[in-house]
């Protein structure tokens, strides 16, 4: 399938990062809540491991110097976070010397196509992709890969409960949209060119007794896509590049998620959204999905989350930056 042949195609690649259970476990931070009747609900448990990026990052699709260890200050082999920078030769890596900006460590790729800031005290971060550095004066062509800047984290079997054990599964984020520059103007082709900031999870059938055992799909929030006011709910197949997974992608209705707030440069946004009902909706749609034979025999009790990623994909010539002030991926166990 051509990139973005259907509305809001998110072409994500599954990253092969290590799953060593070190440096903490999910559920380190939690919070209790009460319903209006005064009954205390089970606590919210955080899925993220090392939420402040204490041990740096591994870097996917890079054969050499494929880590960030804060210039030797930490043991990067303990890190549970990865970075995806595919689609660009101008990369941040182990040789990138960071500067300091308040409590942020600031990394910049040699030619300035990427700027990354990380606050190890709070877990806040800033991601900027200047795709004009990568593309220059020419627009991206059909079938050509595109610059990415994503944070990624994988989870091993049973590190997170099966989804039927949960009563809520919430994606929480506060962010500021600090920069957006359109370098394409009227030359943009909506079928090929876009700037996208998104947060996705990968959900797998882990039941060995199921006919769909091992199969999986993407589900997520596409906060910004410059072609749309809000991305609509959609179900498509991941494609458009050599590293595409070929799996189903279920995107939520962002008008509902954002409470009709339009995400644009200069704005500040806060989202706290339960995606669990939409996992159930996605399962029902997948059973009759005509574009891909996938997960037709899968139930909610078969499913676990095994991966998440957040950040920019730039299939068009756009320069943009967002600062995430806080984010959590939390669940509440069912009574």
C-alpha positions as CSV (number, residue, x, y, z in Angstrom):
1,X,0.0,0.0,0.0
2,X,1.3,3.5,-0.8
3,X,2.1,5.7,2.1
4,X,-1.1,7.5,3.4
5,X,-3.2,6.1,0.6
6,X,-5.9,6.1,3.2
7,X,-6.5,8.9,5.8
8,X,-3.8,9.4,8.4
9,X,-1.6,6.4,7.6
10,X,0.9,5.9,10.4
11,X,3.8,3.8,9.0
12,X,5.6,2.6,12.1
13,X,8.3,-0.1,12.3
14,X,8.5,-2.6,15.2
15,X,11.9,-2.1,16.9
16,X,14.0,-5.1,18.0
17,X,15.3,-3.8,21.3
18,X,16.5,-5.8,24.3
19,X,14.0,-6.9,26.9
20,X,16.3,-7.3,29.9
21,X,14.3,-6.7,33.0
22,X,16.7,-4.3,34.8
23,X,16.6,-0.8,36.3
24,X,13.0,-1.1,37.6
25,X,9.7,-2.7,36.8
26,X,6.3,-1.5,35.7
27,X,4.2,-0.1,38.5
28,X,6.9,1.9,40.3
29,X,4.5,4.8,40.6
30,X,0.8,4.6,41.3
31,X,-2.1,6.5,42.6
32,X,-5.4,5.7,44.2
33,X,-8.8,7.2,43.4
34,X,-12.3,7.1,44.8
35,X,-15.6,7.0,43.0
36,X,-18.4,9.4,43.9
37,X,-19.8,6.9,46.4
38,X,-16.5,7.0,48.4
39,X,-15.3,3.6,47.4
40,X,-11.5,3.4,46.9
41,X,-10.6,1.9,43.5
42,X,-7.5,-0.2,42.9
43,X,-4.5,1.9,42.4
44,X,-3.3,3.1,39.0
45,X,0.0,1.4,38.0
46,X,2.5,2.9,35.6
47,X,3.5,0.7,32.7
48,X,6.6,2.8,31.9
49,X,10.0,1.5,33.2
50,X,12.6,4.1,34.0
51,X,10.3,7.0,33.2
52,X,13.0,9.5,33.7
53,X,15.4,7.8,31.1
54,X,18.0,7.3,33.8
55,X,20.2,4.9,31.8
56,X,20.0,6.6,28.4
57,X,18.9,4.9,25.3
58,X,19.7,2.2,22.7
59,X,19.4,3.3,19.1
60,X,17.6,1.1,16.5
61,X,18.7,0.7,12.8
62,X,22.3,1.8,13.6
63,X,25.2,-0.6,13.5
64,X,27.8,1.4,15.3
65,X,27.8,3.7,18.3
66,X,24.1,2.8,18.7
67,X,23.5,4.2,22.2
68,X,23.2,7.3,24.3
69,X,24.9,7.0,27.7
70,X,25.1,10.7,28.6
71,X,28.7,10.8,27.5
72,X,29.7,7.8,29.6
73,X,27.9,8.8,32.8
74,X,25.6,5.7,32.9
75,X,25.6,2.1,31.8
76,X,23.5,2.1,28.7
77,X,23.1,-1.7,28.7
78,X,20.7,-1.2,31.6
79,X,18.4,1.1,29.6
80,X,14.9,0.0,28.8
81,X,14.4,2.9,26.3
82,X,15.2,3.0,22.6
83,X,15.3,5.7,20.0
84,X,14.3,5.2,16.4
85,X,16.0,7.7,13.9
86,X,15.5,5.7,10.7
87,X,15.2,7.6,7.4
88,X,18.0,10.1,8.1
89,X,21.7,10.0,7.8
90,X,22.0,12.9,10.2
91,X,21.8,11.2,13.6
92,X,22.3,11.5,17.3
93,X,24.5,8.7,18.6
94,X,27.1,7.8,21.3
95,X,29.5,10.5,20.0
96,X,27.0,13.3,20.4
97,X,28.2,15.5,23.2
98,X,25.3,17.1,25.1
99,X,25.0,20.6,26.4
100,X,22.9,21.7,29.3
101,X,19.8,24.0,29.3
102,X,18.5,24.2,32.8
103,X,17.7,20.7,33.9
104,X,17.7,19.4,30.3
105,X,20.5,17.5,28.6
106,X,20.4,18.8,25.0
107,X,21.5,16.6,22.0
108,X,21.7,17.9,18.4
109,X,22.6,15.9,15.3
110,X,25.7,17.1,13.3
111,X,23.6,19.0,10.7
112,X,20.8,20.0,13.0
113,X,18.0,17.8,11.6
114,X,17.3,16.5,15.1
115,X,17.2,18.2,18.5
116,X,16.5,16.1,21.6
117,X,16.3,17.4,25.2
118,X,15.9,15.1,28.2
119,X,15.2,16.0,31.8
120,X,16.3,13.1,34.0
121,X,14.7,14.7,37.1
122,X,11.1,14.9,35.8
123,X,11.0,12.7,32.6
124,X,10.1,15.7,30.5
125,X,11.6,15.8,26.9
126,X,11.6,17.9,23.8
127,X,11.7,16.4,20.2
128,X,12.5,18.5,17.2
129,X,12.8,17.2,13.6
130,X,14.0,19.6,10.9
131,X,13.2,17.5,7.8
132,X,14.3,20.3,5.5
133,X,17.9,19.3,6.4
134,X,17.2,15.8,5.2
135,X,15.2,16.6,2.0
136,X,16.9,19.8,1.0
137,X,15.1,21.5,-1.9
138,X,13.4,18.3,-3.2
139,X,10.2,16.8,-1.9
140,X,10.0,13.2,-0.7
141,X,9.3,10.7,-3.4
142,X,6.9,7.8,-3.5
143,X,8.4,4.7,-1.7
144,X,11.2,6.7,-0.1
145,X,11.7,6.4,3.6
146,X,11.3,9.5,5.9
147,X,12.9,10.9,9.0
148,X,11.8,9.5,12.4
149,X,12.5,10.6,16.0
150,X,10.7,8.2,18.3
151,X,11.1,7.0,21.9
152,X,10.4,3.3,22.2
153,X,10.0,0.7,24.9
154,X,9.4,-3.0,24.8
155,X,7.8,-5.4,27.4
156,X,8.3,-9.1,27.9
157,X,5.6,-11.6,28.4
158,X,3.6,-11.2,31.6
159,X,5.4,-7.9,32.5
160,X,1.9,-6.3,32.0
161,X,-1.4,-8.0,32.8
162,X,-3.6,-9.3,30.0
163,X,-6.1,-6.6,29.0
164,X,-9.1,-8.4,30.3
165,X,-7.7,-8.0,33.8
166,X,-7.9,-4.2,33.6
167,X,-10.8,-1.8,34.2
168,X,-8.9,1.2,32.7
169,X,-5.9,1.7,30.4
170,X,-5.1,5.4,30.3
171,X,-2.7,7.4,28.1
172,X,-1.8,10.6,29.9
173,X,0.2,13.4,28.4
174,X,0.8,17.2,28.8
175,X,2.7,18.9,25.9
176,X,3.5,22.2,24.4
177,X,3.7,22.6,20.6
178,X,6.6,25.0,20.2
179,X,7.6,24.9,16.6
180,X,6.1,24.3,13.2
181,X,7.5,25.5,9.8
182,X,5.9,24.4,6.5
183,X,8.7,24.2,3.9
184,X,6.6,22.7,1.2
185,X,3.7,25.1,0.6
186,X,1.7,24.3,-2.5
187,X,4.1,21.6,-3.6
188,X,2.8,19.2,-0.9
189,X,1.0,16.0,-2.0
190,X,-1.4,14.8,0.7
191,X,-0.7,11.2,-0.4
192,X,3.0,11.5,0.2
193,X,3.8,14.4,2.5
194,X,2.9,15.1,6.2
195,X,4.2,16.0,9.6
196,X,2.9,13.6,12.3
197,X,3.3,13.5,16.1
198,X,1.9,10.4,17.6
199,X,1.8,7.9,20.4
200,X,1.2,4.2,19.6
201,X,1.1,0.9,21.4
202,X,1.5,-2.6,20.0
203,X,-0.9,-5.3,21.3
204,X,-0.3,-9.0,20.8
205,X,-2.2,-12.3,21.1
206,X,-0.2,-14.2,23.7
207,X,-2.5,-17.2,24.2
208,X,-0.8,-20.3,22.8
209,X,-4.2,-22.0,22.5
210,X,-5.5,-19.3,20.2
211,X,-5.5,-19.7,16.4
212,X,-4.2,-16.1,16.3
213,X,-1.3,-16.7,18.7
214,X,1.6,-14.3,18.0
215,X,-0.4,-12.0,15.8
216,X,-0.6,-8.3,16.8
217,X,-1.8,-4.8,15.9
218,X,-1.1,-1.2,16.5
219,X,-3.4,1.2,18.3
220,X,-2.8,4.8,19.1
221,X,-3.3,8.5,19.2
222,X,-2.2,10.8,16.4
223,X,-2.1,14.2,18.1
224,X,-0.9,16.2,15.1
225,X,-1.1,15.6,11.4
226,X,-0.8,18.9,9.4
227,X,-3.3,17.8,6.8
228,X,-6.2,17.5,9.1
229,X,-7.9,19.4,11.9
230,X,-8.4,16.1,13.8
231,X,-7.4,12.6,12.5
232,X,-10.6,10.5,12.3
233,X,-11.0,7.0,13.7
234,X,-9.4,4.7,11.1
235,X,-8.3,1.1,10.5
236,X,-5.6,0.6,7.9
237,X,-2.5,-1.5,7.1
238,X,1.0,-0.3,8.0
239,X,2.9,0.2,4.7
240,X,4.7,2.7,2.6
241,X,8.4,1.7,3.4
242,X,10.7,-1.3,3.5
243,X,10.6,-1.5,7.3
244,X,6.8,-1.3,7.6
245,X,5.3,-4.1,9.7
246,X,2.3,-4.9,7.5
247,X,0.1,-5.1,10.6
248,X,-3.2,-3.4,11.2
249,X,-3.2,0.1,12.6
250,X,-6.2,1.4,14.6
251,X,-6.2,5.1,15.1
252,X,-8.7,6.7,17.5
253,X,-10.9,9.6,16.7
254,X,-8.8,12.5,17.8
255,X,-11.6,15.0,17.9
256,X,-13.0,13.0,20.8
257,X,-9.6,12.4,22.4
258,X,-8.7,16.1,22.3
259,X,-12.1,17.3,23.4
260,X,-12.4,19.3,20.1
261,X,-9.2,21.2,20.9
262,X,-7.1,21.7,17.7
263,X,-3.5,20.9,18.1
264,X,-1.4,23.7,16.6
265,X,1.8,25.6,17.1
266,X,1.8,27.7,20.2
267,X,-0.7,25.6,22.1
268,X,-0.5,23.7,25.3
269,X,-2.5,20.5,25.7
270,X,-3.4,17.9,28.4
271,X,-4.9,14.5,27.6
272,X,-6.0,11.7,30.0
273,X,-7.8,9.1,28.0
274,X,-8.9,5.6,28.6
275,X,-8.1,3.5,25.5
276,X,-9.4,0.2,26.8
277,X,-12.9,0.6,25.3
278,X,-11.3,1.3,22.0
279,X,-9.2,-1.9,22.1
280,X,-12.5,-3.7,22.4
281,X,-13.8,-1.8,19.4
282,X,-10.7,-2.5,17.4
283,X,-11.0,-6.2,18.0
284,X,-14.6,-6.2,16.7
285,X,-13.5,-4.3,13.5
286,X,-10.5,-6.5,12.9
287,X,-12.8,-9.6,12.8
288,X,-14.3,-8.2,9.5
289,X,-11.4,-6.2,8.2
290,X,-11.2,-6.7,4.5
291,X,-7.7,-5.4,3.9
292,X,-5.9,-7.9,6.2
293,X,-6.8,-11.4,7.6
294,X,-5.7,-10.8,11.2
295,X,-6.9,-11.5,14.8
296,X,-10.3,-12.8,13.8
297,X,-10.4,-15.4,16.6
298,X,-8.9,-13.1,19.3
299,X,-10.6,-12.1,22.5
300,X,-9.6,-9.4,25.0
301,X,-8.3,-12.1,27.4
302,X,-5.7,-13.1,24.8
303,X,-4.1,-9.7,24.6
304,X,-1.0,-8.1,26.2
305,X,0.9,-4.9,25.4
306,X,4.4,-5.5,24.3
307,X,5.6,-2.2,22.8
308,X,5.0,1.5,22.8
309,X,6.5,4.5,21.0
310,X,6.0,8.3,20.8
311,X,7.4,11.0,18.6
312,X,7.7,12.5,15.1
313,X,7.5,11.0,11.7
314,X,8.2,13.4,8.8
315,X,7.4,12.2,5.4
316,X,7.2,15.8,4.2
317,X,9.5,18.8,4.3
318,X,8.5,20.3,7.7
319,X,10.4,21.5,10.7
320,X,8.6,21.0,14.0
321,X,9.2,20.6,17.8
322,X,7.0,19.5,20.7
323,X,7.9,19.5,24.4
324,X,6.3,16.8,26.5
325,X,6.2,18.0,30.1
326,X,4.8,14.8,31.6
327,X,3.4,11.5,30.3
328,X,2.2,8.3,31.8
329,X,0.8,5.0,30.6
330,X,-1.2,3.6,33.4
331,X,-3.7,0.9,34.1
332,X,-6.2,0.0,36.9
333,X,-6.9,-3.7,37.6
334,X,-10.5,-4.8,37.6
335,X,-12.1,-5.6,40.9
